[in-house]
Amino acid sequence: MTTQTLEEVWQARAACRGPQAAVFFPPTHAERKEEKQARETRAKAICSTCVVRRDCLEYAIRIREPHGIWGGMNEVERKQVLERRAG
């Protein structure tokens, strides 16, 4: 039996697990603005149904994740949350 960390427990329940996970991060090639917006919209729609959305967002904010959609927010939106919390 293995011991899971708290992060592993919520991650196992995340709606983004599986083949759709690619929409949560930018592709390795250049992405047009419209493509990025469409990809982020798809990812955020998946996040909106997720039971661990808050845990995911708090994790990304805590580790200052610089890429992707976490907890329904992109990197710019997470940075704004951090700035508001800092006062």
N, C-alpha and C positions, 0 to 999 in steps of 0.2 A: 504494500500500500504506500502511495506517495502522499506527501503533505503538499497542499497547494497554498500559495500565498493569496492574500485577499485579492490582488489584481488578477490572478489566474482564475479565481472563482467567478468574478463578474465577467471576465473576458469569455469564459466558456458559455455564458448565457447571452452574449451579445448578438443582436440581429444581423450584424455585418459579417459574421463568420460565414465562410463558404465562398462560392465562386463569384458572388457579387462584390467581394471585398476590394476588387480593383478600382471601383468608382470612388473609393475614399481617399485615394492618393493620386497625385499627378502622374501622367505617363512619363516614360523615359525620353520621349521625343517632345518637341515643342508643341504647345497646346494653344490654339486660338482662344480669344476671350469668350466667344460664344460656346465653344466646346467645354471650357472650364466651368462656365455657369451651368451648362446642362448637366455635366458630371456631378457638380456639387449639389444641384437640385435633386438629382437621383439619390445621392448619398444621404442628404438631409431627410428625404422622404423615408428612407429605411430607418434612420435614427428616430424619426417621429413615432415609430411603432415599437421601439426598443425598451425593454423593461429595465435595462441597466444604463440608460442614457446619462443620468446624473453622475453615476460612478465613473463612467467613461470620461465625461467632461472634466470632472474634478481631477482625475488622474492626469489627463493631458495638460491641464493648467498647472498642476503641481510639478510635473516634470518639465514644463515649458516646451512641450512638443512643438517643433517648428514646422511640421508638414501635415497635410491631410485634414480630413473631417473627423472630428472626435466629439461625441456628445451633441451632435447637430450643429457644431460651429467650425468654421474654417480658422486658419491661423490668425487672420486679421481680427476676426470677432473674438477669439480667445485672448488676444493681446489687449483688446479694449476692456474685457472683463478684468484682466490683471491690473490694468491702469485704474479702473474704477475702484477696485478693492484696495489699491495702494493709497487712494485718496488724493 
